[in-house]
């Protein structure tokens, strides 16, 4: 199972394996305070794409499409995490305020598709 959660929300045993999926370390959070198992920068959006989305140069649909194209370059890393998700719960941690339209949601969907084969 692959799910998403804001990194500012409290950790819980149901989270399983927790992966930080933000390119930049979250503001206001000490590295010793965040409960996470791994920080996966490989599967984060490129700086250019991230900045375009946050500055509203592109909308979420365009961002999602471009991000999926970037993710295709990292199939091996995606398959590794998708396989983890078949064995246990994997929680993707993100810092974005928007819980509906963010890169972690796109990433989770892509990973689920990889897991299905």
NORPE-V118822 format. One record per backbone hydrogen bond with DSSP energy under -1.0 kcal/mol. CO is the residue of the C=O (numbers start at 0). NH is the residue of the N-H. E is the energy in kcal/mol with one decimal. If there is no record, write none. Layout:
CO;NH;E
CO;NH;E
This chain:
0;89;-3.0
2;91;-3.3
4;93;-1.7
5;8;-1.7
11;14;-2.0
12;15;-1.2
16;90;-2.7
17;36;-3.0
17;37;-1.5
18;92;-3.5
19;39;-2.1
25;28;-1.3
29;32;-1.4
29;33;-1.3
37;19;-2.7
40;43;-1.6
45;49;-2.9
46;50;-2.7
47;51;-2.1
48;52;-2.2
49;53;-2.6
50;54;-2.0
51;56;-2.3
51;57;-1.2
52;55;-1.3
58;62;-2.6
59;63;-3.1
60;64;-2.1
61;65;-2.4
62;66;-3.0
63;67;-2.4
64;68;-1.7
65;69;-1.9
66;70;-2.6
67;71;-1.6
69;72;-1.5
70;73;-2.5
73;77;-2.3
74;78;-2.9
75;79;-1.9
76;80;-2.0
77;81;-2.7
78;82;-2.3
79;83;-1.7
80;84;-2.2
82;86;-1.0
83;87;-2.4
88;16;-2.7
89;2;-2.8
90;18;-2.9
91;4;-2.3
92;20;-2.8
93;6;-2.9
101;105;-1.3
102;106;-2.8
103;107;-2.8
104;108;-2.0
105;109;-2.3
106;110;-2.8
107;111;-2.3
108;112;-2.0
109;113;-2.1
110;114;-2.3
111;115;-1.7
